[in-house]
Amino acid sequence: MRTFINPNGTKQHKRMVNQQLIDYCKSQLKSGYSPQTIRTALQNAGYPSQDIDDALAASGGKHITSSLLFLLILTLLVIAIGIFIALKAAQSPPADLTPAITIFNPEVAPGTELVLSVTITNTVDTQASGTLDVRLSGPLSSLGSTESFSLREQTTVPITIRLPADATPGTYDAEATITYGPLHKTTRAPFTVTTQEEAATPVATETLEETPLLEAERIQQTCPVSCDDLNFCTQDSCQGGVCVNTPITPCCGNRECEPGENEQTCGIDCSETTTPGQLRAQAEQQAPIDINQAIRTCHSLGQQNYVDICLSDISQLGNNKQACKDILETEIRDGCYIQFAFQTDFHACAEITSDAMRYNCEQIIRSNTYAPAG
């Protein structure tokens, strides 16, 4: 410690810095060591903190406090997380949705209901949601319905539109437009409004009892939110308004040939040469010849969404509704059965789970069991 006399006569004490300590700090800084590392080493050697601070300051090294170091690490961590999220978002491919219309009564009389469904298929394995707008053409353009949808692979939306009693007979189009994000896709299907006939006496049925559409829609919304946890190794269901995700063991389709799986029961996991597309093509070829073998081939796909779509396809190719009962996804299974109702297999209606879809199925039956007046 040295004492200096200022020009005004006052004394000033100035701390002397250990030159050897300054030289040591300079040499360590040049060698690439951080000020914090040098500080820690000198503290461990017994040097006072004030001498270390003075030496570091004189040698050009700045002391980084623990709080500043914590903020620096935290900032780097936030940046890393942001980059990770951005990369994950960039890796997720955009959905590619395709709508298709099925009209169950292509000839409809004025004052009755046009019954149809729109099946939306996603060709990319990613979750998607949007809105579906169905409109009729020509003088009936004011009629339509707008629904929301959410899917990963495929979903079917039932639509019922009542025509006015004075609808002009002729050929019209039902136009379905799906909107998801910035994209729009449209498809059309024709139907005919026939000449008004006198109401016919319906054939007596003991098993059919009309369910009001509004009531059916209310019931259908008991579990409005999808329980899909995006893990095909769980069986997802809604029980009493609560989502239940039950693990599936072994899980065919997880790219692991697990105990209980083999090339026959799970070709996608236990075979290096067979692709899911090849398995689906094989099942489609088997369907008209041996529906049971085709069903087994579909099950070997493993991932339940692929299995369900495969079963729905082979049921039509094999003209056999047996494959429908193995479909786990409710909307795909109901859509599978209602196709057979359209082919006049009215027993299929009893297998449909959705009240709204079953109502549509019953409408198809009525349009085929009413004897036209003549």
Backbone hydrogen bonds, N-H to C=O, Kabsch-Sander energy under -0.5 kcal/mol:
donor,donor_aa,acceptor,acceptor_aa,energy
2,R,14,K,-2.2
4,F,12,Q,-3.4
6,N,4,F,-0.6
6,N,10,T,-3.4
9,G,6,N,-2.5
12,Q,4,F,-3.5
14,K,2,R,-2.7
14,K,12,Q,-0.5
22,I,18,N,-2.0
23,D,19,Q,-2.7
24,Y,20,Q,-2.2
25,C,21,L,-2.2
26,K,22,I,-2.4
27,S,23,D,-2.4
28,Q,24,Y,-2.2
29,L,25,C,-2.4
30,K,26,K,-2.3
31,S,27,S,-1.3
32,G,29,L,-1.2
33,Y,28,Q,-2.2
38,I,34,S,-2.3
39,R,35,P,-2.6
40,T,36,Q,-2.4
41,A,37,T,-2.2
42,L,38,I,-2.4
43,Q,39,R,-2.7
44,N,40,T,-2.3
45,A,41,A,-1.2
46,G,43,Q,-1.3
47,Y,42,L,-2.2
52,I,48,P,-2.0
53,D,49,S,-2.5
54,D,50,Q,-2.4
55,A,51,D,-2.5
56,L,52,I,-2.6
57,A,53,D,-2.4
58,A,54,D,-2.4
59,S,55,A,-1.7
60,G,57,A,-0.8
61,G,56,L,-2.1
65,T,63,H,-0.7
69,L,65,T,-2.3
70,F,66,S,-2.3
71,L,67,S,-2.1
72,L,68,L,-2.1
73,I,69,L,-2.4
74,L,70,F,-2.6
75,T,71,L,-2.3
76,L,72,L,-2.2
77,L,73,I,-2.3
78,V,74,L,-2.3
79,I,75,T,-2.2
80,A,76,L,-2.2
81,I,77,L,-2.4
82,G,78,V,-2.3
83,I,79,I,-2.3
84,F,80,A,-2.3
85,I,81,I,-2.5
86,A,82,G,-2.3
87,L,83,I,-2.4
88,K,84,F,-2.3
89,A,85,I,-2.4
90,A,86,A,-2.1
91,Q,87,L,-1.7
92,S,88,K,-1.1
98,T,121,T,-2.2
100,A,119,T,-1.5
102,T,117,S,-2.7
104,F,102,T,-0.6
104,F,115,V,-2.4
105,N,115,V,-0.8
108,V,106,P,-0.5
108,V,192,T,-2.8
111,G,164,P,-1.0
112,T,109,A,-1.7
114,L,161,I,-3.5
115,V,113,E,-0.6
116,L,114,L,-0.5
116,L,159,I,-2.7
117,S,102,T,-2.1
118,V,157,V,-2.3
119,T,100,A,-2.8
119,T,117,S,-0.5
120,I,118,V,-0.5
120,I,155,T,-3.2
121,T,98,T,-2.4
121,T,119,T,-0.5
122,N,153,E,-3.4
123,T,96,D,-2.3
123,T,121,T,-0.6
126,T,124,V,-2.3
126,T,152,R,-0.6
128,A,151,L,-3.0
130,G,149,F,-2.1
131,T,179,T,-2.1
132,L,147,E,-4.0
133,D,177,T,-2.7
134,V,145,S,-3.1
135,R,175,E,-2.7
136,L,140,L,-0.6
136,L,143,L,-1.7
137,S,173,D,-1.8
140,L,137,S,-1.6
141,S,138,G,-2.0
143,L,140,L,-2.1
145,S,134,V,-2.1
147,E,132,L,-2.9
149,F,130,G,-2.4
151,L,128,A,-2.9
155,T,120,I,-2.0
157,V,118,V,-2.6
159,I,116,L,-3.1
161,I,114,L,-2.4
163,L,112,T,-2.9
167,A,164,P,-1.7
170,G,193,V,-1.8
172,Y,191,F,-3.0
174,A,189,A,-3.0
175,E,135,R,-3.5
175,E,173,D,-0.6
176,A,174,A,-0.5
176,A,187,T,-2.8
177,T,133,D,-2.8
178,I,185,K,-2.8
179,T,131,T,-2.5
180,Y,183,L,-1.9
183,L,180,Y,-1.8
185,K,178,I,-2.0
187,T,176,A,-2.2
189,A,174,A,-1.5
191,F,172,Y,-2.3
192,T,106,P,-3.7
193,V,170,G,-3.2
194,T,108,V,-2.0
194,T,192,T,-0.7
216,A,212,P,-2.3
217,E,213,L,-2.7
218,R,214,L,-2.0
219,I,215,E,-2.3
220,Q,216,A,-2.4
221,Q,217,E,-1.1
222,T,219,I,-1.8
223,C,220,Q,-0.6
232,F,230,L,-0.5
234,T,231,N,-1.5
235,Q,246,T,-3.7
236,D,234,T,-0.7
237,S,244,V,-2.2
239,Q,237,S,-0.6
239,Q,242,V,-2.9
240,G,238,C,-0.6
242,V,239,Q,-1.3
244,V,237,S,-3.2
246,T,235,Q,-2.5
246,T,244,V,-0.6
248,I,233,C,-3.1
249,T,247,P,-0.6
252,C,250,P,-0.8
254,N,251,C,-1.3
258,E,256,E,-1.4
261,E,258,E,-2.2
266,C,262,N,-2.8
268,I,300,S,-1.3
269,D,266,C,-0.9
270,C,266,C,-2.4
271,S,267,G,-1.3
275,T,273,T,-0.5
279,L,275,T,-2.2
280,R,276,P,-2.3
281,A,277,G,-2.1
282,Q,278,Q,-2.2
283,A,279,L,-2.3
284,E,280,R,-2.3
285,Q,281,A,-1.7
286,Q,282,Q,-1.7
287,A,283,A,-1.8
289,I,286,Q,-1.1
290,D,286,Q,-3.5
294,A,290,D,-2.0
295,I,291,I,-2.3
296,R,292,N,-2.0
297,T,293,Q,-2.2
298,C,294,A,-2.2
299,H,295,I,-2.2
300,S,296,R,-1.2
301,L,298,C,-1.7
302,G,299,H,-1.2
303,Q,301,L,-1.7
306,Y,303,Q,-0.6
307,V,303,Q,-2.2
308,D,304,Q,-2.9
309,I,305,N,-2.0
310,C,306,Y,-2.3
311,L,307,V,-2.6
312,S,308,D,-2.2
313,D,309,I,-2.2
314,I,310,C,-2.4
315,S,311,L,-1.7
316,Q,312,S,-1.1
317,L,313,D,-2.1
318,G,314,I,-2.8
320,N,315,S,-2.1
323,A,320,N,-0.9
324,C,321,K,-1.1
325,K,321,K,-0.7
325,K,322,Q,-0.6
326,D,323,A,-1.0
327,I,324,C,-1.8
333,R,329,E,-2.6
334,D,330,T,-2.9
335,G,331,E,-2.2
336,C,332,I,-1.8
337,Y,333,R,-2.1
338,I,334,D,-2.4
339,Q,335,G,-0.9
340,F,336,C,-0.7
340,F,337,Y,-0.9
341,A,337,Y,-1.4
342,F,338,I,-1.9
343,Q,339,Q,-0.7
344,T,341,A,-1.8
345,D,340,F,-2.6
346,F,344,T,-1.3
348,A,345,D,-1.8
349,C,346,F,-1.2
350,A,347,H,-0.9
351,E,348,A,-1.5
352,I,349,C,-1.5
358,R,354,S,-2.7
359,Y,355,D,-2.1
360,N,356,A,-1.9
361,C,357,M,-2.2
362,E,358,R,-2.4
363,Q,359,Y,-1.9
364,I,360,N,-1.8
365,I,361,C,-1.8
366,R,362,E,-2.5
367,S,363,Q,-2.1
368,N,364,I,-0.9
368,N,365,I,-0.9
369,T,365,I,-1.5
370,Y,366,R,-1.7
371,A,201,T,-0.6
373,A,198,E,-0.6
